Amino acid sequence: AQSVTQLDSQVPVFEEAPVELRCNYSSSVSVYLFWYVQYPNQGLQLLLKYLSGSTLVESINGFEAEFNKSQTSFHLRKPSVHISDTAEYFCAAKAAGNKLTFGGGTRVLVKP
Amino acid sequence: NAGVTQTPKFQVLKTGQSMTLQCAQDMNHNSMYWYRQDPGMGLRLIYYSASEGTTDKGEVPNGYNVSRLNKREFSLRLESAAPSQTSVYFCASSEWPDRYYEQYFGPGTRLTVT
């Protein structure tokens, strides 16, 4: 079955510390991979995506994710978080046709 | 350009009542989707519409119906609400098959069924 697994449901982190959110996908899903962010009481926004080419992709607000085919992973990292990064983060992969399969989400709580 | 809009933002229903959640997009997207979000379960696809005039079941379609009214609008109907349908509902759209499968989401409808 196609699946995306986010290994941590919650990640507390202090402001200006680094954070890593782990995402693994099953080999049966396509390797079009996405990270979405959901700020409190809002819808999901695309943070970054991997379609092909360079295995390291970056967002405009300092996040980066690395596609690792051998480990079937697409972990998200930020070297120094801000209070405003408090949100829930979802990893997703293209499924059959025009659908996406989402992971269970990781809540990031940035503490001052 | 409003993107994807959803109405209502909040709704409380009694068991057995019916309601329709409305969704509209102004990006001229071909595909539209309805998801439900429950704690720890991510987003699960209820129904989707690859193009105007077509609809298909997703992962959790039971208890729901949809209508793709035109290219802009895609509604979700609960005919007889149950407490298990308490959730946050998101509508999304994408340019598939014209772009790379990324989806654009509305702000959500928070539904409580008592």
Chai-1 contact restraints between the chains, C-beta under 6 A:
chainA,res_idxA,chainB,res_idxB,connection_type,confidence,min_distance_angstrom,max_distance_angstrom,comment,restraint_id
A,Y32,B,Y101,contact,1.0,0.0,6.0,A-B,restraint_1
A,G43,B,F90,contact,1.0,0.0,6.0,A-B,restraint_2
A,G43,B,F105,contact,1.0,0.0,6.0,A-B,restraint_3
A,G43,B,G106,contact,1.0,0.0,6.0,A-B,restraint_4
A,G43,B,P107,contact,1.0,0.0,6.0,A-B,restraint_5
A,G43,B,G108,contact,1.0,0.0,6.0,A-B,restraint_6
A,L44,B,F105,contact,1.0,0.0,6.0,A-B,restraint_7
A,L46,B,E102,contact,1.0,0.0,6.0,A-B,restraint_8
A,L51,B,Y100,contact,1.0,0.0,6.0,A-B,restraint_9
A,K94,B,Y101,contact,1.0,0.0,6.0,A-B,restraint_10
A,N98,B,S31,contact,1.0,0.0,6.0,A-B,restraint_11
A,N98,B,A50,contact,1.0,0.0,6.0,A-B,restraint_12
A,N98,B,W96,contact,1.0,0.0,6.0,A-B,restraint_13
A,F102,B,G42,contact,1.0,0.0,6.0,A-B,restraint_14
A,F102,B,L43,contact,1.0,0.0,6.0,A-B,restraint_15
A,G103,B,G42,contact,1.0,0.0,6.0,A-B,restraint_16
A,G104,B,G40,contact,1.0,0.0,6.0,A-B,restraint_17
A,G104,B,M41,contact,1.0,0.0,6.0,A-B,restraint_18
A,G104,B,G42,contact,1.0,0.0,6.0,A-B,restraint_19
A,G105,B,G42,contact,1.0,0.0,6.0,A-B,restraint_20
